[in-house]
């Protein structure tokens, strides 16, 4: 049951999304954006759409525009922290729920929003149980293809832009290019990483529970 708030609810809604879930190298990044009522046309004019339909350069440009004009939160979990959390939760959907909940709570610190739309990635109870006091009062809508919602699309752009930035710096740190995704090219890079820095380096740069780890260690 939604709690009655002492403060009036802001007109608009929040969207959250994540990036890096399917990438062996790099962080898991979750982002949220509050879209005020009546601003949908501005988002459409900017060309906001699901980040999977945009080039990396366009993602970076749009992320800057969103950050300049709208309330947002970005939570990035680097590989070492990700691996520690995965060992704790033993379930990717629970980890995702924890990350989405932190983003939601951060935005609720700034705006009294009543509705959040997020992608369907698991049991809704994972998110509702991970939300803290402020988040308990919201209406949470989890649905497939949530990126069709403009607030969720904007969040997907912020999450991907942060992922790309962090992957770039991790590549510099590793001294070799860490590719996106989980392809044979990624396996080749992982083998080179192990040759260069040893097996222990994987924990610093990669998501250890991926099948890729077993493949390259074999």
N, C-alpha and C positions, 0 to 999 in steps of 0.2 A: 504494500500500500504506500502511495506517495505521501511524504510528510508535507504539511503546510509550512511554507516558509514565511519568515517575518518580512522578507524583502520581495518585491514584485519580480516575477520571472521575466528575463530578457526575451524579447521577441526574436526568434531565430532558432537555429539548432547547430549542434556540433557534429562533425564527422571525424572518424579516426581510421587510420590504415597503417600498414607496416610494409617495410622493404627489407630484403636480405634473407627472408625465410628460406628461399630456395637457392641461395648462394653459399657455396662451401666456404669461400674466403670472406672475410669482412664481418661487420657487425650486424645485429638485428636492430633496425630502427623503427620506432613507432612514432607517429605524429598525429596531432589533432588540430582542427581549425574550427573556429566559431564563425558561422555565416549568418550575419544579421538578416532579419526579414527585409525583403526589398532589394537585396544586393545580388540576387541571382543573375540579373542581366549584366552586371559588371563582370562577374566571373565568366559568363559566356563570351563577353566581348574580349576579355583577356585571353580566351582560348583555353580555359581550364578544362581538362579532361583527364581520364585515367592515365597515369604516368607510363603505362605499358604502350600507350599509343603515341608517345612523344620521344624525340631524340634527347640524348643526354644534355646537349647544350641548351635546348629549349626548356628542359626541366630546371636547369640551373637558373635561367632567366626568370621563369615563372615563379620559382621559389623566392627569389629576391622581391618580386612584386607583391606576393602574398604576405611576406614578413613585414613589408613596409606599411601595409594597410589594414591587417587583420590580426585578431587575437589568435595565438597559436601556441602549441607546445610540442617539443621534440624530445624524445627519450631514446638515447642510443646506448645499446649494450654491446660493448666490444667483445671480441672472441673469448678472452680469458674469463670475463664476468659471465658471458653467455654459457660457457662450458660448466662453470660452477653452479649457475642457476639450473641448467639442464640436469645436472647430477642431483640437485635438490628436488626438483619437481618431477623428474623422470617422465615428462609428458610435454610435448611441444605446445599443445593447446593451452595448458595451464600456464606455461611461461608467457605465451602470447597474451592471455587474459590479464596476467600481472602487469605486463608492459602497457597494454591498452588502458588499464585502470589507472596507472600512474599519470598518463597523459590526460585522461578525463578529469582526474582530481586537480591537476595543475591548472587546467582552464577554469574549473569551477571556483578556484581561488580568486579568479579575476571577474567572472561573469556568472550570474545566477541563471544558468541554462537548464531547461527542463527536459530536453530531448537529445539523445545521442544516437547516431546511425553508424554502424560498423559492419565490416564484412563478416559473413558467417564462417567462423573457423573452428567452431566446436560448441559444446554445451553452453548455453547462455548463462547457466549457473556458475560457470568458471569465472565469468566477468563480474557478475553481481556479487559473488562471495569475495572477490578480490578488491572490490570498491570499498573505500573507507566511508566515514560518516556522511560527508557531503554528497558522495556519489549515490548513496542509498535512495535519495529522493528523486532520481532521474528516471525517465522512461527510456529504456535501452532497446533499440531496434537492431537486431542482427539479421542480415539478409544476404543471399547470394547476389553477386554482381553489384555490391553496394557502391562501387566506384561510379555508377551512373548518377548517383547523387553528387551535386557539385561540391559540397563540403567534404565529402569522403574523397573525391577526386583531388581536391586541393591538398588534403592530408597526404594522399599517395605521392604527390609531387614533392612535398616537403620531406617526406621520409626517404624517397629515392635520392633527392639532392644531397641529403646528409650521408646516405649510404655511399654514394659516389665519391664524396669528399674524403670520407674516412678510408675507403678502399684505396684511394690515391696515396694517402699518407702511409698506410700500411705497406703498400708496394714499395715506397721509397725506403721504408724501414727494413724491409726484407731484402732490398737490393735486386729485386726482380719483379716483373709485372705479375700481379695476382689477378687472373681473369674473373669475370662475372660468371654466375651460373654454376653448373656442376657437370661439365662436359669432359671429353678426353683431353682437351686443352688444359682444363683445370687440373686433371690428374697429372699431366706432364709437369705443370708448374709446381704441384705439391711434391713430386719426386725430386725436382731440382731444389726446392726449398729444404727438404730433408737432407739432401746431399751437401748443401751449403751450410746449414745451421744445426743439423741434427734433428732427431725425431721430436724432441721436446719443443721445438719451434712451432710445431703444428698447433699447440694449445694457444699460442699467442696470435696466430693468424687465421685459424680455421675453426669451423664448427665440428667438433670431434665425433659427434654421434652419426654424421653422414656415412653412408656406405663407402664413400671415397676413401676414408681413412683406412678401412680394412683392406681395400684394393691396393693402395700404395704400400702399405706395410707388408702385404703378402709378396 
